[in-house]
Amino acid sequence: IFPGRAGKDVTTENAQRATKAALVNCLAAVKWILGTLDKVKKIVRLNGQICSAIDYHDQAKIMNAASDMLVEIFGEEIGSHTRVTVGCLELPMKAVVELDLIVEFK
């Protein structure tokens, strides 16, 4: 939604919006595979790559938007997860964020 690098072309707030949109896409894929999100037993891990300016250091703030959203949707027990956040200089199609999830299901 917001092409470019966080801290240069994209504000932290807009990068958080893009992160939430990317998480919705991840959850849509999970729902498509499982048929329902009710089969999610645990969000195990959230991985995020944030396309960032060289001197940008708020990648964790951007990923907090997705982490908080998972807890909002699934509750603390299911939605709490481990996380990896990596800053990088380029992502495909000038995306500001790329996410993937590891999900345990029933």
Residue, then its C-alpha position, 0 to 999 in steps of 0.5 A: i500500500f505504501p511503497g518505499r522505505a520506512g524512515k525515508d519514503v514511508t512514515t512509521e504510522n503508514a508502515q504500521r498500516a501496511t503491516k496490518a494489511a499484510l497480516v490480514n493477507c496472512l490470516a486470509a491464507v490461513k483461513w483458506i487453508l483451514g477453512t476457518l480461523d477457529k482451528v488455530k491453536k497457537i500463533v507460534r511465530l511472526n516473521g517480518q522484514i521491514c524495508s528501511a532507510i539505513d539510519y532507521h531504527d524503529q522496525a520493532k514499532i512497525m511490527n508491534a502493530a501486527s503483534d498487537m493485532l494477533v493478540e486482539i484477534f485470538g486473545e493472549e493465550i493463542g495470539s501471543h507469539t515469538r517474533v523476528t524483525v529484520g530491517c532490509l534495504e529492498l523488498p519485492m515490488k518496493a513493499v515496505v513490509e513482508l510478513d510470514l506466520i508459523v501457525e499451530f492448528k487443531 
